[in-house]
Amino acid sequence: MKIDLHCHTKAIKKGDGSGRNVSPELFKSKIEDADIKIVAITNHNTFDLEQYKILCEVVKGNCLVWPGVEIDVLEPDSKRWHLIVVANTREAASFATSVGTLFQDDNLEECTHTLEEIYEAFKDRDAIYIAHFHQKRPAVPAEDSEKLANIVGESYRVFKETSNENSMGVFANYRYNVLVGSDVKDWEHYEECTFSELKLPVDSFEQFCLLAKRDENVVQTLLNKKDSRNLTAHPASEVKLPVRLYADINIIFGQKGTGKTQMIKTLCESMKSSGMKCVSYVAAEREDDFRSLLGQKETVVDLSKMRADECKEDFQMISDWSDVNPTHFRNYLNWKRTDGNNANKTRMKITRSSAMSKGVRDNEEQHKCDKSVVDSIFNTINTIDLEEYVDEKDSRLLETLIGKLKAGIYRQRRDDLVDENAVRLVNFTINTIKGIADKSTNSVSKPSTVGLIGFVETRLSLMRAIKNILRNLTVEEINETQKIGTLDEKGDILIKSKYRMLCSSSKTDEFKIGIRKLREIKEKLEKIKNHIFDCDLTEIMQGLRGMLDEYDIKGITPFVGCSKQVINEKGESYTPSTGEKGMLLLQRALMDDADAYFLDEPELGMGNSYIDTSIRPILMDLSSRHKFVVVATHNANIAVRTLPYMSIYRMHSNGEYFTYIGNPFSDKLVNIDNMEDVLNWADESLKSLEGSRDAFYERKDIYESNHTWC
């Protein structure tokens, strides 16, 4: 929707040029050619009411014409600049009187006025003020701009006019209320001028002011097209409704029992399926949601904060472990019985060789641990933009030192593995040659080992793994606090979470797995550690492995218990009421960083004052950040005062259900199945929404007015 709020129709001053004079016929033709839907007549230092009425009439039904004037401003000790005042069409006659009074007995070619004089003339008018700005000459000085804002008081009524669309976009990003007008010099080329474009069509001066007020940055609507999604809602399982949601506030309201809750839930799922992050809040489920917040289901344990290791390798060793039996004495008897049967084999001294034993290198276990630590450090450092915190030289030095540390540890670990595999390959070679020789000579070689070393090493390795697990099961508990929200007069409300390893004072509800089974597993670990060389170790290990497999335990995390408690900011235990639980959960949902927010009756159990002063501003902030906010509500403060881009109205009559869509700016709700079935947005809102009629007070002039000059 193109608008032009700086348009001349008469040459008043010498510098204006005759091209600014326009006939009604040319005005109508050029307005249509440029596809302008709102134009403000802003001639220098004058307002011609009779011409205004004629121009309104010639474009009636196609374009709105607003009364205005362009004034030369000169403050003491300042520079001259131009200010445009545009008024409500309903006040055209009184606006003409105000302009006449301001310029009474003035020389229109040279006269200037102060801001106080201008505001005094128009203070009783429903008007907006547009100052020339930046490269739009003569531009308002900074101090005069601030003075104008202070005098007018209502910031949404003050705009700045830039020279072109590019500068408008730049200043819009800095949250200026800016626009651009034609400032037409020659009506023959009017359609070639630059215009502002309004994304959301408005039908009146009042609605334009509402649009400016809702975001405190009207350029979001003037320039940027709102992102939107076409989704399908299901108010009932067998019903499908096409719904268009905007990256702004979208309201679902109407009679009870029309499926609004199901619409919220299905729209949320539909949005999620498109890959967007969504959060939801359903007031009717707040008790269950609050219990879930204090439960274990969503708890994520961070072992690093407890300074504990997951011990995955140790649990894997338990899973893979098998005992090594000593060599049976019969093998030595067979060797002696066949020794010397073959002269060639006798000369093969390797058939009498013993297996090599791998001695444990100094600090080998520490090398394993250090490798894990340095890998973690290296991966973490790679996620940090070091130059954000230190200069390039220090950044490179840190990376170099960590690289050297990593390389040094890797060398030690490599040497450990080389020794281990060298011994394994040597023993494999010896046993392979012995096997070939035995097969070829029908004899038995000397056993490579009596098996005692392997038996002991295997059990010692198991003991080291179990000791490491048990050591990590004794780390100290930690406490964390997380803010849920804030309650008036009670301050911040938090959840205190206590994390501790399974111990004698642990309670059942701290764990996701039954505490009795966890205790039994821990007891078996202790028993194995204390009886590592017992003959029945294999049977105990089978029992332990069975339990680990049954509960899919592959690390130490299941042994971490978590208990949660609601506290106030003083650290005292606090039990919120049902309504307070809703407040806290709603705040938590709205503070989550997501693409879309789906709320079902957020006002349930909350006062209108809290909704209006605490929740509504958050919703408005989310909309200004181009988030999708979808609310099913019966509350007027939410449904009306948020000025939603999309209103979805659900009603039923005589067993039939109807869906209407619209917005407060058009003041219409249209039946999606019958475009000729149109309801008044304000009337249906007043009838359907619960809350004070004061929520509609700001819009009463719009709702009660059905006449304008055009």
C-alpha positions, 0 to 999 in steps of 0.5 A: 500500500503506497502512501505519500504524506508530503504532497503539494497541490499549490505553488505558494512560495516563489521557489515552489514552481508552477508544476506544483499546481494541479487540477482535480483531473490531473490529480485523479489521473496521477494518483491512480497511475502511481497507485497511491492509497493515502495522500496528505496535502501539505502546501507551504504555510496554508491549507485550502479547505475547498480544494481539499474537499474537491480532491477528496471527492475526485479520488473517493473510493480509491485513495484517502486524502488527509489534510496537512501543512508544511511550516517553516520552523525557527527556534531561538539560536537555531537554524530554519527547518521544515515541519509537516503537520498532518491531521485526521480527516474528520477534523479537516474543518477545524484543522483549516481554522488552526492553520488560518489562526497560526498564519494570520497576518503573516507573509507566507513567503518569509514567515517562521514559527517556533515549536511552541507556537505550532503546538499551541495551534494544533494541540487540540487536533488529532495530528502527526508531525513529520520533520525534515531529517538528515539530507532532506533539506532544510533538516531539523537540528538535533536539539530541535528534534528532541524538543519536538518529541518532548512537546508532542509527548506521544512518540508515535506521532513524531516522524522523520522524513528522509530524502530517499528509500536507502537512507530510510532503511538505514535509519529504520535499523536504528529504530527511527520512525522514518518515511519518505514523501514525494515532495512533488515538484511537477505533477506531470511526473508525479508517478516517478517520485519516491513513496513509502509503502505500507505493508499492512493496509489501513482504512483511516488516519486513526488506524495509521496512528495505531499501526505507528503506536504498536511497534514504535517503529512504523518502518517495520511495516512500511518497508519490511514484508512480514515473514509468514507460513501457511499451515494446517490447523485441526480444531478436531481430528477430522477437520482441516483449516488452512491458516496463515501465520505471520512473524508477529502476533497471531490471535485465536479467539471465540466461543468456548468449545470451538477447538482453539486448544487443538488448533494451538497444539496442531499448529505447533506440531505443523510448525515444528515439522517445518524445522522451526524451534517452537515452545508451547504453553497450555495453561490447563496442563500447568500442574503436570508441566510443573511436576515435569519441571521438577522431575527426572525425565528432562534432566541432563547430567553434566559429569564435568561439573561433578569432576567425574568421568563417564568411564565408558572404556571401563564399562566396555572392559567389563562387557568384553572381559574374559578370564585367562586360564593357566596352561594345563599341566597335561600340555607339558606332559605331551610336549615331553612325550613327543620331544625329540621325535623329529630332528628338524623340529629339534633344530627349530629353537623357536618351538621351545621359546616362551611368550614375551611378557609385556611389562606395564610402562611407567604412567601408562594409565596416566597417559590414557587419562591425559589423552582424554583430557587433552582431546577435550581441551583441544575440542573446546578451544576450537569452538572459541573465537580466541581473537575475540578475547586475546590478540592474534599473537597470544591466540597463536601462542595458545594454539601452539602450546596446546598443539605441542601438549597434544603431540607430546601426550600422543607420542607417549600413548603411541609408544605404549600402543607400539609396545603392547602390539609388538608383544602381541605380534611376537607372541602371535608369530611364536604360536603360529610357527609352533602350530605349523611345526606341530602339524607337520611333525605330529608332535607338541611344542613346548607351551609358550607360557604357563599362563600365570602372567596372563591370568594375573594381568587380565584380573589386574586390568579388570580391577583397575577398571572397577576401581576407576568406576568406584572412584568416580562413584564417590565424587562430591555432590554439586548444587545448581540453581536455575531461575524459573521466573519472577513473582511480584513482591516475592522476587525471583523464583528458582529451582535448586537441583542437587546432583550426587552419586548413589549413596546410603542417603539416596532416595528412589525418586532421584534416579531414572533406574530403580535404586535397588538395582543400582545398589545391587550393581554397586555391591557387585562392583565392590565384591569383584574389587575385593575378590579379584583373584577368587575362583568364582569371579567368572560367575560374579562377572556374568551376573554383573554383565547381565544387570548392565545389559538389562538396564543398558548401563554403559557409563556412570550417568545412571548412578547420578541422582538428582533432586529438585526443590523450588526456592525463593531468591533468599534460598528458602523453600517455596511452594507456588500456588496454582496461579503462580505456577502458571505465571512462572511456566509462562515466563519460562516459555516466553524467555526461551529462545525460539522461532515460534511461541504457541500459548493456550489461554495464558491468562488462566488464573492470572489477573488482567493487571499482570497480563497487561503489565507483564505478559503483553509487553513480552509478547510485543517484544517478541513480535518486534523481533519477528517471532511467530507468536500464536495465542488462543485467548479470551483476554482482551488485553492480549487479543486487542492491545497487542494489535495482532497481524492475524485474528482467527475467530471461531464460533458455532451456531446451530451445530455448525462451526465457522472460522473467520480471519481478519485484523484490528486495522481493517476492522473486519473478520471474513468467513474463510468459506464464504468471502461475503460473510463479513463480521466487524472485528471490534464488535465480535471482540467486544462480545467474545473477549473477557476483560475490561472494556478499557482495553478497547478505549484507545480505539473507541473513535475508530469503532464509533466513527463511520464517516470521513470526508472521503 
